[in-house]
Amino acid sequence: MNRRRFLIAAGTAGLGLAGLAAWRYWPEHGLLNPCLAALPREVADHELVQAAWEGLDPAQVWDCHAHLVGTGDSGSGIWLNPALESMVHPVQYAQRLFFLNAGCAHNTPGQVDQSYIERMHNLLEGMRPGVKLMLFAFDWHHREDGTADRDNSSFFVPNDYARDMARRHPQYFEWVASIHPYRKDCVEALERAAAEGARAIKWLPAAQGMNPASPLCDRFFEALAKLGLPLISHAGEERAVHGGNTQHFGNPLLLRRALDHGVRAVVAHCGSMGQDRDIDKGANGPYVDSFDLFARLMDDPVYGLKLNGDISAMTQLNRAGPSLETVLMREDWHPRLLNGSDYPLPGVMPLFSVTYMVQLGLIPQPAVPVLTEIRKHNPLLFDFVLKRHLSFKGKRFAPSVFMTRPFFEKKEKK
């Protein structure tokens, strides 16, 4: 196996695409994002694209799950763990290359951060005026004593950088802060972020090392509920970002503590990958699909509108299937579902297969060439148009799933 093929295999394994199932669809969209420019006119005007906007007000369409990626070469303060840049750690090294390629970030020193931002501008210009991305900051992994743990942090994206990008480009971006609840200054940092326009707080417990069920989070939850900001927290298995031996912190049931404090919680990806222990059956309860635990929470009348899910990444090869079919069918959930792209992942070419979506019966065969062409030029538009045309047993996502702005502008305080 040559070096290039080895890196590709390592990267896709780390993203959850190991095995023959991934390689079966490998050639469909190629290995690397071609980073083409504007859509050809005949594709931009295609009825499939036009129909995707029917019933939507673009000014209400905020993609609620987008990552800031870079190297810190602009003075942004972004930090990458050295393992991401070392062949001694081939999985993480390859993942970094995939993510930068997905965001069409130039390798030229001094231009990586800026080119990533410019690419997002270009993609949004291929949407409709008013559409925005909600950019995620990303805090350090922390120990229980509140100190930052760089060794177990994959990367760091400062709140200030996410804030500054949203302020500098208000027509394109909103921003989401990331604050670890174990920090000694977590409440002060939260109050500052809220005052500076953060629309939500982002956690990735499995990579950042926070246990959502720990009493250490209580003062943070109390302040979060008081401020009325929602918490977007990853649940289920995490393969793309590494950080210590804390995978079990992604159990959806652990978010009950936040909900019980009155926090509006958004379960990223609807917990649609992996398994977690059913702690409702005891500390040694059986492992079940994480999505089933998410569904249990969604169906618990105690939480009602406090509990929500985002559908980011649910059309990926490693997630599409029964969980995606369920969220399409559960129309009673749709008022509590929010669309996000998980950008730049729609630009990681091996992660998606339009053909597989046809095989699942979720999109019609005639849509394949159009969606494939869109993806070559605009992965963000691809993600949006694909989801707008998903259908299972006659059920489709309600328009409200895509018009997320009211949810994030609402300040539901205690």
Secondary structure, DSSP 8 states (H G I E B T S, - for coil): --HHHHHHHHHHHHTT--SHHHHHTTTSS-SS-----S--HHHHT-HHHHHHTTT--GGG-EEEEEE----STTS---EE-GGGG-TTSHHHHHHHHHHHHHTT---STT-HHHHHHHHHHHHHHTS-TT-EEEEE-B---B-TTS-B-GGG-SEEB-HHHHHHHHHH-TTTEEEEB---TTSTTHHHHHHHHHHTT---EEE-HHHHT--TTSGGGHHHHHHHHHHT--EEEE-S---SS--SS-GGGG-GGGGHHHHHTT--EEEEGGG-SSEEE-GGG-TT--EEEHHHHHHHHHT-TTTGGGEEEE-TTTTSTTT-SHHHHHHHH-TTTGGGEE----BTGGGSGGG--HHHHHHTTSS-GGGHHHHHHHHHH-HHHHHHHHHHH--BTTB---GGGT--HHHHH-----
